[in-house]
Amino acid sequence: MSPAVTLILQIAVIIVAARAFGLLFRLINQPQVIGEMVAGILLGPSLLGWVAPKFSAVLFPASSLPYLNTFSQVGVLIYMFLVGMALNHKELKNHGHAAVLTSHVSIIAPFFLGALLALVLYPRLSDDSVPFTSFALFMGAAMSITAFPVLARILTDRGMLGTRLGTIAIACAAVDDITGWCILAYIVVLIRAHTGATPLWITVAGTITFALIMLYAVKPLVRRFHTVYERQGQLSEGPIALLLLLVLVSALITEQLGIHLLFGAFLAGVIMPKERAFVRHILEKFESVTVVLLLPLFFAFTGLRMNLHNLKGGTMWLYCGVIILVAVSGKLGGSMIAARAAGANWQDAAGIGILMNTRGLMELIILNIGLDIGVISPVLFAMMVLMALVTTFMTTPLLEWVCPMEVMRAELAQLEEVQMV
């Protein structure tokens, strides 16, 4: 088959599998994205390549993977722009001390535990080609991330966005995402400087300069997108093309500076106007194609890069269990204790901890970056992907147990009555 025919066939199979598993997981009250993540893994050597190796070799030949990777990276690029677009730092002003304390502890606690875990994993799952400092920092960052979009989707599906718990969790997740990506940017710079790809001083000086330009020169200019939207009620093809150009140029600049494409796309989203109607309009413009077509390709490519059969023996599965335990203890436990210390009752504190433990797609993006730059091995990559699935899957059942939907709906109804009065 020609490369084009192979790619089209791959896309068709991936979309069918993603939609089927997404629907299946929705039937068991799980976010659709978890089903799509599972579908991607099952299409790889962990299942399809094991059960039907000849069919897998025809469907996903090694020569076709660069094309699949390129398409998937475009999807992740747009997705990171949308994540930055959805983040609103102004939310913090409405939730003050509780959100600030909880968000910081929910980064520090898992980061510290992840770095400690690196002491155990480094001699067993890494080698001297990776500096221990880089390995430990990456493990800390990977343990610290929260999947802001998945968390928001869970809250929306459960009707909890307007509740006290939901608003604090959203604010904390926003801070977590920004802080986590800043830490990851530092790690990528550190590793790429070590390999000599780009001089460190150029990367640091260039990144600071670029960030300042985006915040103080470009940000006032992109307000015009909102002005056009207010005047016309929508953005036509011309402004949308300019918006895409901004995202692509920003991504290319951060890549040339020695960080990563995704950081530029994320920053482009962060500086965009945050008016709700405008943000919703942009999300509607991009979400369908990104979520239905491009992101499933990323899940499939991730699945093709991991092989659960490499986790041979009880020792490897023990390491995997320890990773999951540390991830849950640091993120869920740290967030819960911090929220309680900030004045939340135990129910809300537990709910915040459970929500902050959601990792989802954001974790997969970070893990793929780690594998690309060589800071983690394929075996550790598989373990960390499993951790992302387990911690995301456990969110909905734990949240229903601690904060039943009936209680949340009653609280939201009371809030609405107060507002009407």
C-alpha positions as CSV (number, residue, x, y, z in Angstrom):
1,M,0.0,0.0,0.0
2,S,1.1,3.6,-0.6
3,P,1.9,5.8,2.4
4,A,-1.3,7.8,1.8
5,V,-3.6,4.7,1.7
6,T,-1.9,3.3,4.8
7,L,-2.4,6.5,6.7
8,I,-6.0,6.8,5.7
9,L,-6.7,3.2,6.7
10,Q,-4.9,3.8,10.1
11,I,-7.0,6.9,10.7
12,A,-10.2,5.0,9.9
13,V,-9.4,2.2,12.3
14,I,-8.2,4.5,15.0
15,I,-11.4,6.7,14.8
16,V,-13.7,3.6,15.0
17,A,-11.7,2.2,18.0
18,A,-11.6,5.5,19.8
19,R,-15.3,6.2,19.4
20,A,-16.3,2.6,20.3
21,F,-14.2,2.6,23.5
22,G,-15.1,6.1,24.3
23,L,-18.8,5.2,24.2
24,L,-18.2,2.0,26.2
25,F,-16.5,4.0,29.0
26,R,-19.2,6.6,29.0
27,L,-21.7,3.8,29.7
28,I,-19.8,3.1,32.9
29,N,-19.7,6.8,33.9
30,Q,-16.1,7.4,32.8
31,P,-14.9,10.4,30.7
32,Q,-14.8,9.4,27.0
33,V,-11.1,10.4,26.8
34,I,-10.2,7.4,29.1
35,G,-11.8,5.0,26.6
36,E,-9.9,6.7,23.8
37,M,-6.6,6.4,25.7
38,V,-7.3,2.7,26.3
39,A,-8.2,2.2,22.6
40,G,-4.8,3.7,21.6
41,I,-3.0,1.3,23.9
42,L,-4.9,-1.8,22.7
43,L,-4.0,-0.9,19.1
44,G,-0.3,-1.2,19.9
45,P,1.9,-4.2,20.6
46,S,0.3,-4.6,24.1
47,L,-2.7,-6.3,22.5
48,L,-3.1,-6.0,18.7
49,G,0.5,-6.6,18.0
50,W,0.5,-9.6,20.3
51,V,-2.8,-11.2,19.2
52,A,-2.5,-10.5,15.5
53,P,1.2,-9.6,14.7
54,K,0.9,-9.9,10.9
55,F,-2.2,-7.7,10.7
56,S,-0.6,-5.2,13.0
57,A,2.5,-5.1,10.9
58,V,0.4,-4.4,7.8
59,L,-1.8,-1.8,9.5
60,F,1.1,-0.1,11.4
61,P,4.3,-0.7,9.4
62,A,7.4,1.0,11.0
63,S,7.8,3.2,7.9
64,S,4.3,4.8,8.4
65,L,4.8,5.8,12.0
66,P,6.6,9.2,11.2
67,Y,3.5,10.2,9.3
68,L,1.2,9.2,12.1
69,N,3.4,11.0,14.6
70,T,3.3,14.2,12.5
71,F,-0.5,14.2,12.3
72,S,-0.8,13.5,16.0
73,Q,1.6,16.3,16.9
74,V,-0.6,18.8,15.0
75,G,-3.5,17.6,17.1
76,V,-1.6,18.0,20.4
77,L,-0.4,21.4,19.3
78,I,-3.9,22.7,18.7
79,Y,-5.1,21.0,21.9
80,M,-2.4,22.7,24.0
81,F,-3.5,26.0,22.6
82,L,-7.1,25.2,23.7
83,V,-5.8,24.2,27.1
84,G,-4.1,27.6,27.5
85,M,-7.1,29.3,26.1
86,A,-9.4,27.6,28.8
87,L,-7.1,28.6,31.7
88,N,-8.1,31.8,33.5
89,H,-5.8,33.0,36.2
90,K,-8.5,35.5,37.3
91,E,-10.3,32.5,38.9
92,L,-7.8,32.6,41.7
93,K,-9.0,36.0,42.8
94,N,-12.4,34.5,43.6
95,H,-11.1,31.7,45.8
96,G,-8.1,33.3,47.6
97,H,-6.2,31.4,50.3
98,A,-7.8,28.0,49.8
99,A,-7.0,27.8,46.1
100,V,-3.4,29.2,46.4
101,L,-2.4,26.9,49.3
102,T,-4.0,23.8,47.8
103,S,-2.5,24.4,44.3
104,H,1.0,24.9,45.6
105,V,0.9,21.9,47.9
106,S,-0.6,19.8,45.1
107,I,2.6,20.6,43.1
108,I,5.2,20.4,45.9
109,A,4.1,17.2,47.6
110,P,3.9,14.9,44.5
111,F,7.0,16.6,43.1
112,F,9.0,15.8,46.3
113,L,7.7,12.2,46.4
114,G,8.5,11.7,42.7
115,A,12.0,13.0,43.2
116,L,12.5,10.6,46.1
117,L,11.1,7.7,44.1
118,A,13.7,8.5,41.4
119,L,16.4,7.4,43.9
120,V,14.9,3.9,43.8
121,L,14.0,3.8,40.1
122,Y,17.1,5.4,38.6
123,P,19.6,2.6,39.1
124,R,17.0,0.0,38.0
125,L,15.2,1.7,35.1
126,S,17.7,4.2,33.8
127,D,21.5,4.5,33.0
128,D,24.4,6.9,33.0
129,S,23.3,8.4,29.7
130,V,20.6,10.3,31.6
131,P,21.8,12.6,34.4
132,F,20.2,11.7,37.7
133,T,19.2,15.4,38.2
134,S,17.2,15.4,35.0
135,F,15.6,12.0,35.7
136,A,14.6,13.1,39.2
137,L,13.2,16.5,38.1
138,F,11.2,14.8,35.3
139,M,9.8,12.2,37.7
140,G,8.7,15.0,40.0
141,A,7.1,17.0,37.2
142,A,5.3,13.9,35.8
143,M,3.8,13.1,39.3
144,S,2.7,16.8,39.7
145,I,0.5,17.3,36.6
146,T,-3.3,17.6,36.7
147,A,-5.4,17.2,33.6
148,F,-7.3,20.5,33.6
149,P,-9.5,19.6,30.6
150,V,-10.5,16.2,31.9
151,L,-11.2,17.6,35.3
152,A,-13.4,20.3,33.8
153,R,-15.2,17.7,31.8
154,I,-15.9,15.6,34.8
155,L,-17.2,18.6,36.7
156,T,-19.4,19.6,33.8
157,D,-20.8,16.1,33.4
158,R,-21.7,16.0,37.1
159,G,-23.1,19.5,37.2
160,M,-20.5,20.6,39.7
161,L,-18.9,23.6,38.0
162,G,-20.9,26.1,40.0
163,T,-20.4,24.5,43.4
164,R,-17.8,25.6,45.9
165,L,-15.8,22.4,45.4
166,G,-15.9,22.7,41.6
167,T,-14.8,26.3,41.5
168,I,-11.8,25.7,43.9
169,A,-10.8,22.6,42.0
170,I,-10.8,24.5,38.6
171,A,-8.7,27.3,40.1
172,C,-6.2,24.9,41.6
173,A,-5.9,22.9,38.4
174,A,-5.3,26.0,36.4
175,V,-2.4,27.0,38.6
176,D,-1.1,23.4,38.5
177,D,-1.1,23.3,34.8
178,I,0.8,26.6,34.4
179,T,3.3,25.7,37.2
180,G,3.8,22.1,35.9
181,W,4.5,23.3,32.4
182,C,7.0,25.9,33.6
183,I,8.8,23.1,35.5
184,L,8.8,20.8,32.5
185,A,10.1,23.6,30.3
186,Y,13.1,24.0,32.7
187,I,13.7,20.3,32.6
188,V,13.6,20.2,28.7
189,V,16.0,23.1,28.6
190,L,18.3,21.4,31.1
191,I,18.4,18.2,29.1
192,R,18.8,19.7,25.7
193,A,21.6,22.0,27.0
194,H,23.3,18.8,28.3
195,T,23.2,17.3,24.8
196,G,24.5,20.5,23.3
197,A,21.6,21.1,20.9
198,T,21.3,24.8,21.8
199,P,23.6,26.8,24.1
200,L,21.9,27.2,27.5
201,W,22.3,31.0,27.6
202,I,20.6,31.4,24.2
203,T,17.7,29.2,25.4
204,V,17.2,31.0,28.7
205,A,17.6,34.5,27.4
206,G,15.5,33.8,24.3
207,T,12.7,32.2,26.3
208,I,12.5,35.1,28.8
209,T,12.5,37.6,25.9
210,F,9.9,35.7,24.0
211,A,7.6,35.3,27.0
212,L,7.9,39.1,27.8
213,I,7.1,39.9,24.2
214,M,4.0,37.6,24.2
215,L,2.7,39.0,27.5
216,Y,3.3,42.7,27.0
217,A,3.4,43.2,23.2
218,V,1.3,40.4,21.6
219,K,-1.3,40.1,24.3
220,P,-2.8,43.6,23.8
221,L,-2.9,42.9,20.1
222,V,-4.8,39.7,20.3
223,R,-7.6,41.6,22.2
224,R,-8.6,42.6,18.6
225,F,-9.8,39.1,18.1
226,H,-12.4,39.6,20.9
227,T,-13.3,43.0,19.4
228,V,-14.0,41.4,16.0
229,Y,-16.0,38.7,17.8
230,E,-18.1,41.3,19.6
231,R,-18.8,43.3,16.5
232,Q,-19.6,40.3,14.2
233,G,-20.8,37.7,16.7
234,Q,-18.3,35.3,15.3
235,L,-14.8,35.0,13.9
236,S,-14.7,34.6,10.1
237,E,-12.1,32.5,8.2
238,G,-9.7,35.4,8.0
239,P,-9.3,36.0,11.8
240,I,-9.2,32.2,12.4
241,A,-6.4,31.9,9.9
242,L,-4.5,34.6,11.7
243,L,-5.1,32.9,15.0
244,L,-3.8,29.6,13.7
245,L,-0.7,31.5,12.3
246,L,-0.1,32.9,15.8
247,V,-0.2,29.5,17.3
248,L,2.1,28.0,14.7
249,V,4.7,30.8,14.8
250,S,4.7,30.7,18.6
251,A,5.3,27.0,18.6
252,L,8.1,27.2,16.1
253,I,9.8,29.9,18.1
254,T,9.9,27.8,21.3
255,E,11.1,24.8,19.3
256,Q,13.9,26.9,17.8
257,L,14.8,28.2,21.3
258,G,15.4,24.6,22.4
259,I,12.3,24.1,24.5
260,H,9.4,22.3,22.7
261,L,6.7,23.1,20.1
262,L,3.9,22.6,22.7
263,F,5.1,25.3,25.0
264,G,4.7,28.0,22.4
265,A,1.2,26.8,21.5
266,F,0.3,26.7,25.2
267,L,1.6,30.3,25.7
268,A,-0.4,31.5,22.7
269,G,-3.6,30.2,24.4
270,V,-2.7,31.7,27.8
271,I,-2.5,35.3,26.4
272,M,-5.8,35.1,24.6
273,P,-8.8,37.1,25.9
274,K,-10.7,35.1,28.6
275,E,-14.3,36.3,28.1
276,R,-16.5,33.2,28.4
277,A,-18.5,33.6,25.2
278,F,-15.3,34.3,23.2
279,V,-13.5,31.3,24.7
280,R,-16.5,29.1,24.0
281,H,-16.6,30.2,20.4
282,I,-13.0,29.4,19.8
283,L,-13.3,26.0,21.5
284,E,-16.3,25.2,19.3
285,K,-14.3,26.1,16.2
286,F,-11.4,23.8,17.0
287,E,-12.6,21.1,19.4
288,S,-14.5,18.8,17.0
289,V,-11.8,18.1,14.6
290,T,-9.1,18.1,17.3
291,V,-11.0,15.7,19.7
292,V,-12.6,13.4,17.1
293,L,-9.8,13.1,14.5
294,L,-6.4,14.3,15.7
295,L,-6.2,13.4,19.4
296,P,-7.1,9.7,18.9
297,L,-4.1,9.6,16.5
298,F,-1.9,10.7,19.4
299,F,-3.4,8.0,21.7
300,A,-2.7,5.4,19.0
301,F,0.9,6.6,18.5
302,T,1.4,6.5,22.3
303,G,0.0,2.9,22.4
304,L,2.4,1.9,19.6
305,R,5.3,3.3,21.6
306,M,4.5,1.2,24.7
307,N,4.5,-2.6,25.2
308,L,3.1,-4.0,28.4
309,H,4.8,-7.3,27.7
310,N,8.1,-5.6,28.5
311,L,7.0,-5.5,32.1
312,K,8.2,-9.0,32.8
313,G,8.3,-10.5,36.2
314,G,6.8,-9.5,39.5
315,T,9.5,-7.0,40.2
316,M,8.5,-4.8,37.2
317,W,4.9,-4.8,38.2
318,L,5.9,-4.1,41.8
319,Y,7.7,-0.9,40.5
320,C,4.6,0.0,38.6
321,G,2.4,-0.4,41.7
322,V,4.8,1.7,43.7
323,I,4.7,4.5,41.0
324,I,0.9,4.5,41.2
325,L,0.9,4.5,45.0
326,V,3.4,7.4,45.2
327,A,1.4,9.3,42.5
328,V,-1.9,9.0,44.4
329,S,-0.3,9.7,47.8
330,G,1.4,12.8,46.7
331,K,-1.4,14.3,44.5
332,L,-4.6,13.2,46.2
333,G,-3.2,13.2,49.8
334,G,-1.3,16.4,49.5
335,S,-4.2,18.3,47.9
336,M,-6.7,16.9,50.5
337,I,-4.5,17.9,53.5
338,A,-3.8,21.3,52.0
339,A,-7.5,22.0,51.3
340,R,-8.4,20.9,54.8
341,A,-5.7,23.2,56.3
342,A,-7.1,26.1,54.2
343,G,-10.5,25.7,55.9
344,A,-12.4,23.3,53.7
345,N,-14.5,20.6,55.4
346,W,-13.3,17.0,55.0
347,Q,-15.8,16.2,52.3
348,D,-14.8,19.1,50.1
349,A,-11.1,18.5,50.9
350,A,-11.3,14.9,49.9
351,G,-13.2,15.9,46.7
352,I,-10.5,18.4,45.8
353,G,-7.8,15.8,46.3
354,I,-9.6,13.2,44.1
355,L,-10.1,15.8,41.3
356,M,-6.5,17.0,41.5
357,N,-5.3,13.4,41.1
358,T,-6.8,13.4,37.6
359,R,-4.0,13.2,35.0
360,G,-5.4,12.0,31.7
361,L,-4.1,13.4,28.4
362,M,-1.8,16.0,29.9
363,E,0.2,13.2,31.5
364,L,0.5,11.4,28.2
365,I,1.8,14.5,26.5
366,I,4.5,15.0,29.2
367,L,5.5,11.3,29.1
368,N,5.9,11.4,25.3
369,I,8.1,14.5,25.6
370,G,10.2,12.6,28.2
371,L,10.5,9.6,25.9
372,D,11.4,11.9,22.9
373,I,14.2,13.6,24.8
374,G,15.5,10.3,26.2
375,V,15.0,11.1,29.9
376,I,12.8,8.0,30.5
377,S,13.1,4.5,29.1
378,P,10.4,2.7,27.1
379,V,9.8,0.4,30.1
380,L,9.3,3.3,32.5
381,F,7.2,5.0,29.9
382,A,4.8,2.1,29.9
383,M,4.6,2.1,33.7
384,M,3.9,5.8,33.8
385,V,1.2,5.5,31.1
386,L,-0.5,2.9,33.3
387,M,-0.3,5.3,36.2
388,A,-2.0,8.0,34.2
389,L,-4.8,5.6,33.3
390,V,-5.3,4.3,36.8
391,T,-5.3,7.7,38.5
392,T,-7.7,9.1,35.9
393,F,-10.0,6.1,36.0
394,M,-10.4,6.2,39.7
395,T,-11.5,9.8,39.8
396,T,-15.2,9.3,38.9
397,P,-16.0,6.4,41.2
398,L,-14.1,8.0,44.2
399,L,-15.8,11.3,43.6
400,E,-19.3,9.7,43.5
401,W,-18.5,7.9,46.8
402,V,-17.2,11.0,48.6
403,C,-19.4,13.7,46.9
404,P,-22.6,12.1,45.5
405,M,-24.2,13.9,42.6
406,E,-27.5,14.3,44.6
407,V,-25.6,16.3,47.3
408,M,-23.8,18.5,44.7
409,R,-27.1,19.2,42.8
410,A,-28.7,20.2,46.1
411,E,-25.9,22.6,46.9
412,L,-26.0,24.1,43.4
413,A,-29.8,24.6,43.7
414,Q,-29.4,26.4,47.0
415,L,-26.7,28.7,45.4
416,E,-29.1,29.5,42.5
417,E,-31.9,30.3,45.0
418,V,-29.6,32.7,46.9
419,Q,-28.5,34.4,43.7
420,M,-32.2,34.8,42.6
421,V,-33.0,36.4,45.9
